[in-house]
Amino acid sequence: SQGRCQSSGINAEYGCETPLLLVLDRRDYPVTPLLNQWTYHAMVHELLGIEKNRVDLSEVPGISKDMREVTLSPEQDSFFADSLNCDFGEIGIKIKDLVEKFQEQQHSTTAINSISDMKKFVDNYPQFKKFSGTVSKHVAIVGELSRIVQEHNLMECSELEQLMSVQTSHSEIQQRLGAVLRNPSVREIDLLRLVLLYCVCYEGTSGYNPRQYV
């Protein structure tokens, strides 16, 4: 009957359960905030920083004067708006496609196989900036992101994060974590996050001893 449906939380008219809103406290699952992010927008925030829609590139090795500070706003930059949630690999492909399109118009045969190649191409063809609008600044940004990822072993750190988040063998994690912590190129912030992630994921496991990593 309708009364029994109502008392059991079922909408009698549509024969379906009443919608239920769940509010989850992130403190109950702190793993995700400790992981490195690999979408374009998140990486710019995390590795370069954005203040009032501006990114400071003045410390980037070999950066040109007109690229020392750039504006990133999805309202003013259609390329950025379309690429916010692209992962690091996708954004490189999108920029490469635009560079190759310009190459076709210029009948250029320069090989474009890496971020470094794209940066050199943009420097050698100033008119590319007019053709691409704001894309040239993204070449500079992605180039710097790529340098940081490589210089500070972020791929290796991220792989270890993923292994810990799915609770890979404790002995394997201890070995790999110890090796990363001894690597002088890894940033202190990444070392801290890895140790915190270890504490969250392996507390209570046999042989658990976070003090060895302090």
Disulfide bonds with the S-S distance in Angstrom:
none
